Every structure is written in C-alpha cells, then in structure tokens.
C-alpha cells in the first residue's frame, strides 16, 4: 500500500499514513490529535519506463522543425 506524507498545521509534525490509493484524498489526523493537516507532495517520480530503458532525453524521431510534416 502507498504511503502518504502529511504535515500538521497546528504543531508542525510531519507524519506518514499508509492507506489504499482509493483513500489518498481523505483527511488525516496527526499523532497529537490535531485535525488541521495538509497532504504533502511526494518527491518520488514514477515513470512508465520498464527495466533497462535508457535514461535521458528520447532520441529524435522524424525530421525538421515539425517532425517532417512540412518537408524541411
């Protein structure tokens, strides 16, 4: 199950909650009992690349400034 990071606006604590993706938007109470919390954005990026896929910019495909459509 995914982990979601929250920060409490009342006490400043940062804490994690493990819950299903279907409950990702649900509010959470901090361990101190405060209800004024905000979900933080994750710093982890997930891509659709499979194992062994090259890292970096994609190789150019097509020619010219518009992918070859104008014949340049």
mmCIF file of the N, C-alpha and C atoms, coordinates in Angstrom:
data_MODEL
# 
_entry.id   MODEL 
# 
loop_
_atom_site.group_PDB 
_atom_site.id 
_atom_site.type_symbol 
_atom_site.label_atom_id 
_atom_site.label_alt_id 
_atom_site.label_comp_id 
_atom_site.label_asym_id 
_atom_site.label_entity_id 
_atom_site.label_seq_id 
_atom_site.pdbx_PDB_ins_code 
_atom_site.Cartn_x 
_atom_site.Cartn_y 
_atom_site.Cartn_z 
_atom_site.occupancy 
_atom_site.B_iso_or_equiv 
_atom_site.pdbx_formal_charge 
_atom_site.auth_seq_id 
_atom_site.auth_comp_id 
_atom_site.auth_asym_id 
_atom_site.auth_atom_id 
_atom_site.pdbx_PDB_model_num 
ATOM 1   N N  . UNK A 1 1  ? 0.839  -1.177 0.000   1.00 0.00 ? 1  UNK A N  1 
ATOM 2   C CA . UNK A 1 1  ? 0.000  0.000  0.000   1.00 0.00 ? 1  UNK A CA 1 
ATOM 3   C C  . UNK A 1 1  ? 0.882  1.238  0.000   1.00 0.00 ? 1  UNK A C  1 
ATOM 4   N N  . UNK A 1 2  ? 0.435  2.298  -0.674  1.00 0.00 ? 2  UNK A N  1 
ATOM 5   C CA . UNK A 1 2  ? 1.227  3.526  -0.724  1.00 0.00 ? 2  UNK A CA 1 
ATOM 6   C C  . UNK A 1 2  ? 1.253  4.264  0.615   1.00 0.00 ? 2  UNK A C  1 
ATOM 7   N N  . UNK A 1 3  ? 2.309  5.036  0.783   1.00 0.00 ? 3  UNK A N  1 
ATOM 8   C CA . UNK A 1 3  ? 2.462  5.891  1.966   1.00 0.00 ? 3  UNK A CA 1 
ATOM 9   C C  . UNK A 1 3  ? 2.217  7.331  1.548   1.00 0.00 ? 3  UNK A C  1 
ATOM 10  N N  . UNK A 1 4  ? 1.517  8.061  2.378   1.00 0.00 ? 4  UNK A N  1 
ATOM 11  C CA . UNK A 1 4  ? 1.244  9.468  2.121   1.00 0.00 ? 4  UNK A CA 1 
ATOM 12  C C  . UNK A 1 4  ? 1.792  10.272 3.284   1.00 0.00 ? 4  UNK A C  1 
ATOM 13  N N  . UNK A 1 5  ? 2.475  11.368 2.962   1.00 0.00 ? 5  UNK A N  1 
ATOM 14  C CA . UNK A 1 5  ? 3.085  12.207 3.987   1.00 0.00 ? 5  UNK A CA 1 
ATOM 15  C C  . UNK A 1 5  ? 2.187  13.413 4.246   1.00 0.00 ? 5  UNK A C  1 
ATOM 16  N N  . UNK A 1 6  ? 1.978  13.697 5.524   1.00 0.00 ? 6  UNK A N  1 
ATOM 17  C CA . UNK A 1 6  ? 1.147  14.820 5.951   1.00 0.00 ? 6  UNK A CA 1 
ATOM 18  C C  . UNK A 1 6  ? 1.942  15.713 6.884   1.00 0.00 ? 6  UNK A C  1 
ATOM 19  N N  . UNK A 1 7  ? 1.556  16.977 6.974   1.00 0.00 ? 7  UNK A N  1 
ATOM 20  C CA . UNK A 1 7  ? 2.113  17.899 7.951   1.00 0.00 ? 7  UNK A CA 1 
ATOM 21  C C  . UNK A 1 7  ? 0.958  18.522 8.716   1.00 0.00 ? 7  UNK A C  1 
ATOM 22  N N  . UNK A 1 8  ? 1.130  18.584 10.029  1.00 0.00 ? 8  UNK A N  1 
ATOM 23  C CA . UNK A 1 8  ? 0.120  19.188 10.902  1.00 0.00 ? 8  UNK A CA 1 
ATOM 24  C C  . UNK A 1 8  ? 0.358  20.692 10.960  1.00 0.00 ? 8  UNK A C  1 
ATOM 25  N N  . UNK A 1 9  ? -0.667 21.459 10.675  1.00 0.00 ? 9  UNK A N  1 
ATOM 26  C CA . UNK A 1 9  ? -0.539 22.922 10.732  1.00 0.00 ? 9  UNK A CA 1 
ATOM 27  C C  . UNK A 1 9  ? -0.531 23.433 12.159  1.00 0.00 ? 9  UNK A C  1 
ATOM 28  N N  . UNK A 1 10 ? -1.091 22.674 13.082  1.00 0.00 ? 10 UNK A N  1 
ATOM 29  C CA . UNK A 1 10 ? -1.165 23.113 14.474  1.00 0.00 ? 10 UNK A CA 1 
ATOM 30  C C  . UNK A 1 10 ? 0.167  22.948 15.209  1.00 0.00 ? 10 UNK A C  1 
ATOM 31  N N  . UNK A 1 11 ? 0.798  21.765 15.064  1.00 0.00 ? 11 UNK A N  1 
ATOM 32  C CA . UNK A 1 11 ? 2.031  21.515 15.826  1.00 0.00 ? 11 UNK A CA 1 
ATOM 33  C C  . UNK A 1 11 ? 3.283  21.399 14.949  1.00 0.00 ? 11 UNK A C  1 
ATOM 34  N N  . UNK A 1 12 ? 3.123  21.328 13.620  1.00 0.00 ? 12 UNK A N  1 
ATOM 35  C CA . UNK A 1 12 ? 4.266  21.267 12.717  1.00 0.00 ? 12 UNK A CA 1 
ATOM 36  C C  . UNK A 1 12 ? 4.836  19.879 12.488  1.00 0.00 ? 12 UNK A C  1 
ATOM 37  N N  . UNK A 1 13 ? 4.273  18.846 13.147  1.00 0.00 ? 13 UNK A N  1 
ATOM 38  C CA . UNK A 1 13 ? 4.762  17.486 12.944  1.00 0.00 ? 13 UNK A CA 1 
ATOM 39  C C  . UNK A 1 13 ? 4.528  17.028 11.510  1.00 0.00 ? 13 UNK A C  1 
ATOM 40  N N  . UNK A 1 14 ? 5.461  16.250 10.981  1.00 0.00 ? 14 UNK A N  1 
ATOM 41  C CA . UNK A 1 14 ? 5.305  15.591 9.690   1.00 0.00 ? 14 UNK A CA 1 
ATOM 42  C C  . UNK A 1 14 ? 5.171  14.107 9.977   1.00 0.00 ? 14 UNK A C  1 
ATOM 43  N N  . UNK A 1 15 ? 4.189  13.455 9.362   1.00 0.00 ? 15 UNK A N  1 
ATOM 44  C CA . UNK A 1 15 ? 3.947  12.041 9.634   1.00 0.00 ? 15 UNK A CA 1 
ATOM 45  C C  . UNK A 1 15 ? 3.457  11.345 8.374   1.00 0.00 ? 15 UNK A C  1 
ATOM 46  N N  . UNK A 1 16 ? 3.593  10.016 8.352   1.00 0.00 ? 16 UNK A N  1 
ATOM 47  C CA . UNK A 1 16 ? 3.170  9.210  7.211   1.00 0.00 ? 16 UNK A CA 1 
ATOM 48  C C  . UNK A 1 16 ? 1.916  8.422  7.558   1.00 0.00 ? 16 UNK A C  1 
ATOM 49  N N  . UNK A 1 17 ? 1.103  8.208  6.542   1.00 0.00 ? 17 UNK A N  1 
ATOM 50  C CA . UNK A 1 17 ? -0.095 7.391  6.675   1.00 0.00 ? 17 UNK A CA 1 
ATOM 51  C C  . UNK A 1 17 ? -0.061 6.359  5.550   1.00 0.00 ? 17 UNK A C  1 
ATOM 52  N N  . UNK A 1 18 ? -0.255 5.098  5.883   1.00 0.00 ? 18 UNK A N  1 
ATOM 53  C CA . UNK A 1 18 ? -0.327 4.028  4.890   1.00 0.00 ? 18 UNK A CA 1 
ATOM 54  C C  . UNK A 1 18 ? -1.792 3.719  4.675   1.00 0.00 ? 18 UNK A C  1 
ATOM 55  N N  . UNK A 1 19 ? -2.240 3.887  3.417   1.00 0.00 ? 19 UNK A N  1 
ATOM 56  C CA . UNK A 1 19 ? -3.647 3.653  3.095   1.00 0.00 ? 19 UNK A CA 1 
ATOM 57  C C  . UNK A 1 19 ? -3.777 3.325  1.621   1.00 0.00 ? 19 UNK A C  1 
ATOM 58  N N  . UNK A 1 20 ? -4.896 2.726  1.221   1.00 0.00 ? 20 UNK A N  1 
ATOM 59  C CA . UNK A 1 20 ? -5.095 2.416  -0.198  1.00 0.00 ? 20 UNK A CA 1 
ATOM 60  C C  . UNK A 1 20 ? -5.198 3.681  -1.042  1.00 0.00 ? 20 UNK A C  1 
ATOM 61  N N  . UNK A 1 21 ? -4.887 3.558  -2.326  1.00 0.00 ? 21 UNK A N  1 
ATOM 62  C CA . UNK A 1 21 ? -4.951 4.713  -3.231  1.00 0.00 ? 21 UNK A CA 1 
ATOM 63  C C  . UNK A 1 21 ? -6.361 5.291  -3.295  1.00 0.00 ? 21 UNK A C  1 
ATOM 64  N N  . UNK A 1 22 ? -7.371 4.466  -3.098  1.00 0.00 ? 22 UNK A N  1 
ATOM 65  C CA . UNK A 1 22 ? -8.751 4.947  -3.138  1.00 0.00 ? 22 UNK A CA 1 
ATOM 66  C C  . UNK A 1 22 ? -9.041 5.938  -2.014  1.00 0.00 ? 22 UNK A C  1 
ATOM 67  N N  . UNK A 1 23 ? -8.200 5.958  -0.979  1.00 0.00 ? 23 UNK A N  1 
ATOM 68  C CA . UNK A 1 23 ? -8.374 6.882  0.146   1.00 0.00 ? 23 UNK A CA 1 
ATOM 69  C C  . UNK A 1 23 ? -7.286 7.957  0.176   1.00 0.00 ? 23 UNK A C  1 
ATOM 70  N N  . UNK A 1 24 ? -6.609 8.174  -0.945  1.00 0.00 ? 24 UNK A N  1 
ATOM 71  C CA . UNK A 1 24 ? -5.490 9.121  -0.998  1.00 0.00 ? 24 UNK A CA 1 
ATOM 72  C C  . UNK A 1 24 ? -5.895 10.535 -0.614  1.00 0.00 ? 24 UNK A C  1 
ATOM 73  N N  . UNK A 1 25 ? -7.101 10.957 -0.953  1.00 0.00 ? 25 UNK A N  1 
ATOM 74  C CA . UNK A 1 25 ? -7.538 12.331 -0.681  1.00 0.00 ? 25 UNK A CA 1 
ATOM 75  C C  . UNK A 1 25 ? -8.181 12.505 0.687   1.00 0.00 ? 25 UNK A C  1 
ATOM 76  N N  . UNK A 1 26 ? -8.373 11.424 1.401   1.00 0.00 ? 26 UNK A N  1 
ATOM 77  C CA . UNK A 1 26 ? -9.049 11.507 2.699   1.00 0.00 ? 26 UNK A CA 1 
ATOM 78  C C  . UNK A 1 26 ? -8.209 12.301 3.693   1.00 0.00 ? 26 UNK A C  1 
ATOM 79  N N  . UNK A 1 27 ? -8.847 13.113 4.533   1.00 0.00 ? 27 UNK A N  1 
ATOM 80  C CA . UNK A 1 27 ? -8.096 13.860 5.551   1.00 0.00 ? 27 UNK A CA 1 
ATOM 81  C C  . UNK A 1 27 ? -7.499 12.909 6.586   1.00 0.00 ? 27 UNK A C  1 
ATOM 82  N N  . UNK A 1 28 ? -6.499 13.384 7.299   1.00 0.00 ? 28 UNK A N  1 
ATOM 83  C CA . UNK A 1 28 ? -5.851 12.574 8.322   1.00 0.00 ? 28 UNK A CA 1 
ATOM 84  C C  . UNK A 1 28 ? -5.607 13.425 9.565   1.00 0.00 ? 28 UNK A C  1 
ATOM 85  N N  . UNK A 1 29 ? -5.694 12.801 10.718  1.00 0.00 ? 29 UNK A N  1 
ATOM 86  C CA . UNK A 1 29 ? -5.424 13.466 11.992  1.00 0.00 ? 29 UNK A CA 1 
ATOM 87  C C  . UNK A 1 29 ? -3.985 13.164 12.390  1.00 0.00 ? 29 UNK A C  1 
ATOM 88  N N  . UNK A 1 30 ? -3.277 14.164 12.902  1.00 0.00 ? 30 UNK A N  1 
ATOM 89  C CA . UNK A 1 30 ? -1.882 13.954 13.300  1.00 0.00 ? 30 UNK A CA 1 
ATOM 90  C C  . UNK A 1 30 ? -1.808 13.097 14.560  1.00 0.00 ? 30 UNK A C  1 
ATOM 91  N N  . UNK A 1 31 ? -0.647 12.514 14.848  1.00 0.00 ? 31 UNK A N  1 
ATOM 92  C CA . UNK A 1 31 ? -0.499 11.670 16.035  1.00 0.00 ? 31 UNK A CA 1 
ATOM 93  C C  . UNK A 1 31 ? -0.815 12.398 17.350  1.00 0.00 ? 31 UNK A C  1 
ATOM 94  N N  . UNK A 1 32 ? -0.726 13.732 17.340  1.00 0.00 ? 32 UNK A N  1 
ATOM 95  C CA . UNK A 1 32 ? -1.038 14.517 18.539  1.00 0.00 ? 32 UNK A CA 1 
ATOM 96  C C  . UNK A 1 32 ? -2.532 14.783 18.678  1.00 0.00 ? 32 UNK A C  1 
ATOM 97  N N  . UNK A 1 33 ? -3.320 14.380 17.640  1.00 0.00 ? 33 UNK A N  1 
ATOM 98  C CA . UNK A 1 33 ? -4.776 14.545 17.703  1.00 0.00 ? 33 UNK A CA 1 
ATOM 99  C C  . UNK A 1 33 ? -5.316 15.766 16.983  1.00 0.00 ? 33 UNK A C  1 
ATOM 100 N N  . UNK A 1 34 ? -4.455 16.544 16.326  1.00 0.00 ? 34 UNK A N  1 
ATOM 101 C CA . UNK A 1 34 ? -4.915 17.735 15.598  1.00 0.00 ? 34 UNK A CA 1 
ATOM 102 C C  . UNK A 1 34 ? -5.498 17.328 14.243  1.00 0.00 ? 34 UNK A C  1 
ATOM 103 N N  . UNK A 1 35 ? -6.577 17.984 13.856  1.00 0.00 ? 35 UNK A N  1 
ATOM 104 C CA . UNK A 1 35 ? -7.239 17.652 12.591  1.00 0.00 ? 35 UNK A CA 1 
ATOM 105 C C  . UNK A 1 35 ? -6.807 18.559 11.446  1.00 0.00 ? 35 UNK A C  1 
ATOM 106 N N  . UNK A 1 36 ? -6.107 19.659 11.744  1.00 0.00 ? 36 UNK A N  1 
ATOM 107 C CA . UNK A 1 36 ? -5.714 20.615 10.701  1.00 0.00 ? 36 UNK A CA 1 
ATOM 108 C C  . UNK A 1 36 ? -4.406 20.160 10.062  1.00 0.00 ? 36 UNK A C  1 
ATOM 109 N N  . UNK A 1 37 ? -4.518 19.224 9.110   1.00 0.00 ? 37 UNK A N  1 
ATOM 110 C CA . UNK A 1 37 ? -3.335 18.682 8.442   1.00 0.00 ? 37 UNK A CA 1 
ATOM 111 C C  . UNK A 1 37 ? -3.434 18.905 6.947   1.00 0.00 ? 37 UNK A C  1 
ATOM 112 N N  . UNK A 1 38 ? -2.291 18.837 6.283   1.00 0.00 ? 38 UNK A N  1 
ATOM 113 C CA . UNK A 1 38 ? -2.223 19.001 4.834   1.00 0.00 ? 38 UNK A CA 1 
ATOM 114 C C  . UNK A 1 38 ? -1.358 17.876 4.261   1.00 0.00 ? 38 UNK A C  1 
ATOM 115 N N  . UNK A 1 39 ? -1.807 17.297 3.147   1.00 0.00 ? 39 UNK A N  1 
ATOM 116 C CA . UNK A 1 39 ? -1.047 16.239 2.482   1.00 0.00 ? 39 UNK A CA 1 
ATOM 117 C C  . UNK A 1 39 ? 0.083  16.879 1.693   1.00 0.00 ? 39 UNK A C  1 
ATOM 118 N N  . UNK A 1 40 ? 1.294  16.350 1.842   1.00 0.00 ? 40 UNK A N  1 
ATOM 119 C CA . UNK A 1 40 ? 2.463  16.882 1.151   1.00 0.00 ? 40 UNK A CA 1 
ATOM 120 C C  . UNK A 1 40 ? 2.656  16.164 -0.177  1.00 0.00 ? 40 UNK A C  1 
ATOM 121 N N  . UNK A 1 41 ? 3.275  16.843 -1.116  1.00 0.00 ? 41 UNK A N  1 
ATOM 122 C CA . UNK A 1 41 ? 3.597  16.227 -2.399  1.00 0.00 ? 41 UNK A CA 1 
ATOM 123 C C  . UNK A 1 41 ? 4.829  15.360 -2.233  1.00 0.00 ? 41 UNK A C  1 
ATOM 124 N N  . UNK A 1 42 ? 4.819  14.225 -2.877  1.00 0.00 ? 42 UNK A N  1 
ATOM 125 C CA . UNK A 1 42 ? 5.937  13.298 -2.794  1.00 0.00 ? 42 UNK A CA 1 
ATOM 126 C C  . UNK A 1 42 ? 7.063  13.759 -3.707  1.00 0.00 ? 42 UNK A C  1 
ATOM 127 N N  . UNK A 1 43 ? 8.290  13.496 -3.294  1.00 0.00 ? 43 UNK A N  1 
ATOM 128 C CA . UNK A 1 43 ? 9.443  13.837 -4.120  1.00 0.00 ? 43 UNK A CA 1 
ATOM 129 C C  . UNK A 1 43 ? 9.822  12.689 -5.044  1.00 0.00 ? 43 UNK A C  1 
ATOM 130 N N  . UNK A 1 44 ? 9.105  11.576 -4.959  1.00 0.00 ? 44 UNK A N  1 
ATOM 131 C CA . UNK A 1 44 ? 9.399  10.406 -5.780  1.00 0.00 ? 44 UNK A CA 1 
ATOM 132 C C  . UNK A 1 44 ? 8.612  10.509 -7.080  1.00 0.00 ? 44 UNK A C  1 
ATOM 133 N N  . UNK A 1 45 ? 9.303  10.354 -8.190  1.00 0.00 ? 45 UNK A N  1 
ATOM 134 C CA . UNK A 1 45 ? 8.655  10.392 -9.500  1.00 0.00 ? 45 UNK A CA 1 
ATOM 135 C C  . UNK A 1 45 ? 8.514  8.971  -10.022 1.00 0.00 ? 45 UNK A C  1 
ATOM 136 N N  . UNK A 1 46 ? 7.364  8.669  -10.559 1.00 0.00 ? 46 UNK A N  1 
ATOM 137 C CA . UNK A 1 46 ? 7.125  7.355  -11.129 1.00 0.00 ? 46 UNK A CA 1 
ATOM 138 C C  . UNK A 1 46 ? 6.948  7.532  -12.625 1.00 0.00 ? 46 UNK A C  1 
ATOM 139 N N  . UNK A 1 47 ? 7.698  6.750  -13.397 1.00 0.00 ? 47 UNK A N  1 
ATOM 140 C CA . UNK A 1 47 ? 7.589  6.838  -14.851 1.00 0.00 ? 47 UNK A CA 1 
ATOM 141 C C  . UNK A 1 47 ? 7.100  5.516  -15.402 1.00 0.00 ? 47 UNK A C  1 
ATOM 142 N N  . UNK A 1 48 ? 6.708  5.520  -16.652 1.00 0.00 ? 48 UNK A N  1 
ATOM 143 C CA . UNK A 1 48 ? 6.219  4.314  -17.282 1.00 0.00 ? 48 UNK A CA 1 
ATOM 144 C C  . UNK A 1 48 ? 7.306  3.496  -17.943 1.00 0.00 ? 48 UNK A C  1 
ATOM 145 N N  . UNK A 1 49 ? 8.549  3.821  -17.720 1.00 0.00 ? 49 UNK A N  1 
ATOM 146 C CA . UNK A 1 49 ? 9.649  3.099  -18.353 1.00 0.00 ? 49 UNK A CA 1 
ATOM 147 C C  . UNK A 1 49 ? 9.854  1.762  -17.666 1.00 0.00 ? 49 UNK A C  1 
ATOM 148 N N  . UNK A 1 50 ? 10.115 0.758  -18.443 1.00 0.00 ? 50 UNK A N  1 
ATOM 149 C CA . UNK A 1 50 ? 10.400 -0.565 -17.906 1.00 0.00 ? 50 UNK A CA 1 
ATOM 150 C C  . UNK A 1 50 ? 11.855 -0.688 -17.513 1.00 0.00 ? 50 UNK A C  1 
ATOM 151 N N  . UNK A 1 51 ? 12.203 -1.807 -16.929 1.00 0.00 ? 51 UNK A N  1 
ATOM 152 C CA . UNK A 1 51 ? 13.587 -2.046 -16.532 1.00 0.00 ? 51 UNK A CA 1 
ATOM 153 C C  . UNK A 1 51 ? 14.476 -2.080 -17.762 1.00 0.00 ? 51 UNK A C  1 
ATOM 154 N N  . UNK A 1 52 ? 15.625 -1.487 -17.666 1.00 0.00 ? 52 UNK A N  1 
ATOM 155 C CA . UNK A 1 52 ? 16.586 -1.483 -18.762 1.00 0.00 ? 52 UNK A CA 1 
ATOM 156 C C  . UNK A 1 52 ? 16.348 -0.384 -19.780 1.00 0.00 ? 52 UNK A C  1 
ATOM 157 N N  . UNK A 1 53 ? 15.324 0.426  -19.606 1.00 0.00 ? 53 UNK A N  1 
ATOM 158 C CA . UNK A 1 53 ? 15.071 1.522  -20.543 1.00 0.00 ? 53 UNK A CA 1 
ATOM 159 C C  . UNK A 1 53 ? 16.142 2.588  -20.362 1.00 0.00 ? 53 UNK A C  1 
ATOM 160 N N  . UNK A 1 54 ? 16.592 3.202  -21.445 1.00 0.00 ? 54 UNK A N  1 
ATOM 161 C CA . UNK A 1 54 ? 17.622 4.233  -21.311 1.00 0.00 ? 54 UNK A CA 1 
ATOM 162 C C  . UNK A 1 54 ? 17.102 5.441  -20.536 1.00 0.00 ? 54 UNK A C  1 
ATOM 163 N N  . UNK A 1 55 ? 17.996 6.059  -19.798 1.00 0.00 ? 55 UNK A N  1 
ATOM 164 C CA . UNK A 1 55 ? 17.656 7.260  -19.045 1.00 0.00 ? 55 UNK A CA 1 
ATOM 165 C C  . UNK A 1 55 ? 18.163 8.456  -19.826 1.00 0.00 ? 55 UNK A C  1 
ATOM 166 N N  . UNK A 1 56 ? 17.357 9.496  -19.905 1.00 0.00 ? 56 UNK A N  1 
ATOM 167 C CA . UNK A 1 56 ? 17.763 10.701 -20.617 1.00 0.00 ? 56 UNK A CA 1 
ATOM 168 C C  . UNK A 1 56 ? 16.738 11.048 -21.667 1.00 0.00 ? 56 UNK A C  1 
ATOM 169 N N  . UNK A 1 57 ? 17.030 12.087 -22.459 1.00 0.00 ? 57 UNK A N  1 
ATOM 170 C CA . UNK A 1 57 ? 16.069 12.522 -23.460 1.00 0.00 ? 57 UNK A CA 1 
ATOM 171 C C  . UNK A 1 57 ? 15.869 11.463 -24.537 1.00 0.00 ? 57 UNK A C  1 
ATOM 172 N N  . UNK A 1 58 ? 14.678 11.447 -25.081 1.00 0.00 ? 58 UNK A N  1 
ATOM 173 C CA . UNK A 1 58 ? 14.366 10.484 -26.141 1.00 0.00 ? 58 UNK A CA 1 
ATOM 174 C C  . UNK A 1 58 ? 15.114 10.863 -27.406 1.00 0.00 ? 58 UNK A C  1 
ATOM 175 N N  . UNK A 1 59 ? 15.433 9.875  -28.198 1.00 0.00 ? 59 UNK A N  1 
ATOM 176 C CA . UNK A 1 59 ? 16.109 10.123 -29.481 1.00 0.00 ? 59 UNK A CA 1 
ATOM 177 C C  . UNK A 1 59 ? 15.146 10.804 -30.437 1.00 0.00 ? 59 UNK A C  1 
ATOM 178 N N  . UNK A 1 60 ? 15.648 11.725 -31.265 1.00 0.00 ? 60 UNK A N  1 
ATOM 179 C CA . UNK A 1 60 ? 14.768 12.411 -32.208 1.00 0.00 ? 60 UNK A CA 1 
ATOM 180 C C  . UNK A 1 60 ? 14.115 11.413 -33.160 1.00 0.00 ? 60 UNK A C  1 
ATOM 181 N N  . UNK A 1 61 ? 12.862 11.663 -33.467 1.00 0.00 ? 61 UNK A N  1 
ATOM 182 C CA . UNK A 1 61 ? 12.158 10.791 -34.411 1.00 0.00 ? 61 UNK A CA 1 
ATOM 183 C C  . UNK A 1 61 ? 11.482 11.665 -35.452 1.00 0.00 ? 61 UNK A C  1 
ATOM 184 N N  . UNK A 1 62 ? 11.867 11.581 -36.648 1.00 0.00 ? 62 UNK A N  1 
ATOM 185 C CA . UNK A 1 62 ? 11.300 12.449 -37.678 1.00 0.00 ? 62 UNK A CA 1 
ATOM 186 C C  . UNK A 1 62 ? 12.302 13.508 -38.032 1.00 0.00 ? 62 UNK A C  1 
ATOM 187 N N  . UNK A 1 63 ? 11.983 14.293 -39.040 1.00 0.00 ? 63 UNK A N  1 
ATOM 188 C CA . UNK A 1 63 ? 12.955 15.275 -39.466 1.00 0.00 ? 63 UNK A CA 1 
ATOM 189 C C  . UNK A 1 63 ? 12.423 16.689 -39.389 1.00 0.00 ? 63 UNK A C  1 
ATOM 190 N N  . UNK A 1 64 ? 13.314 17.622 -39.368 1.00 0.00 ? 64 UNK A N  1 
ATOM 191 C CA . UNK A 1 64 ? 12.950 19.027 -39.438 1.00 0.00 ? 64 UNK A CA 1 
ATOM 192 C C  . UNK A 1 64 ? 12.305 19.575 -38.177 1.00 0.00 ? 64 UNK A C  1 
ATOM 193 N N  . UNK A 1 65 ? 11.808 20.777 -38.350 1.00 0.00 ? 65 UNK A N  1 
ATOM 194 C CA . UNK A 1 65 ? 11.263 21.520 -37.214 1.00 0.00 ? 65 UNK A CA 1 
ATOM 195 C C  . UNK A 1 65 ? 9.897  21.022 -36.776 1.00 0.00 ? 65 UNK A C  1 
ATOM 196 N N  . UNK A 1 66 ? 9.184  20.332 -37.649 1.00 0.00 ? 66 UNK A N  1 
ATOM 197 C CA . UNK A 1 66 ? 7.826  19.919 -37.312 1.00 0.00 ? 66 UNK A CA 1 
ATOM 198 C C  . UNK A 1 66 ? 7.648  18.394 -37.456 1.00 0.00 ? 66 UNK A C  1 
ATOM 199 N N  . UNK A 1 67 ? 8.725  17.655 -37.334 1.00 0.00 ? 67 UNK A N  1 
ATOM 200 C CA . UNK A 1 67 ? 8.634  16.220 -37.426 1.00 0.00 ? 67 UNK A CA 1 
ATOM 201 C C  . UNK A 1 67 ? 8.532  15.702 -38.851 1.00 0.00 ? 67 UNK A C  1 
ATOM 202 N N  . UNK A 1 68 ? 8.849  16.523 -39.817 1.00 0.00 ? 68 UNK A N  1 
ATOM 203 C CA . UNK A 1 68 ? 8.846  16.103 -41.207 1.00 0.00 ? 68 UNK A CA 1 
ATOM 204 C C  . UNK A 1 68 ? 7.572  16.423 -41.975 1.00 0.00 ? 68 UNK A C  1 
ATOM 205 N N  . UNK A 1 69 ? 6.576  16.988 -41.321 1.00 0.00 ? 69 UNK A N  1 
ATOM 206 C CA . UNK A 1 69 ? 5.293  17.246 -41.976 1.00 0.00 ? 69 UNK A CA 1 
ATOM 207 C C  . UNK A 1 69 ? 5.384  18.342 -43.036 1.00 0.00 ? 69 UNK A C  1 
ATOM 208 N N  . UNK A 1 70 ? 6.322  19.283 -42.888 1.00 0.00 ? 70 UNK A N  1 
ATOM 209 C CA . UNK A 1 70 ? 6.399  20.383 -43.860 1.00 0.00 ? 70 UNK A CA 1 
ATOM 210 C C  . UNK A 1 70 ? 7.469  20.140 -44.918 1.00 0.00 ? 70 UNK A C  1 
ATOM 211 N N  . UNK A 1 71 ? 8.215  19.044 -44.821 1.00 0.00 ? 71 UNK A N  1 
ATOM 212 C CA . UNK A 1 71 ? 9.227  18.728 -45.819 1.00 0.00 ? 71 UNK A CA 1 
ATOM 213 C C  . UNK A 1 71 ? 10.546 19.475 -45.620 1.00 0.00 ? 71 UNK A C  1 
ATOM 214 N N  . UNK A 1 72 ? 10.768 20.095 -44.479 1.00 0.00 ? 72 UNK A N  1 
ATOM 215 C CA . UNK A 1 72 ? 12.014 20.818 -44.274 1.00 0.00 ? 72 UNK A CA 1 
ATOM 216 C C  . UNK A 1 72 ? 13.154 19.948 -43.871 1.00 0.00 ? 72 UNK A C  1 
# 
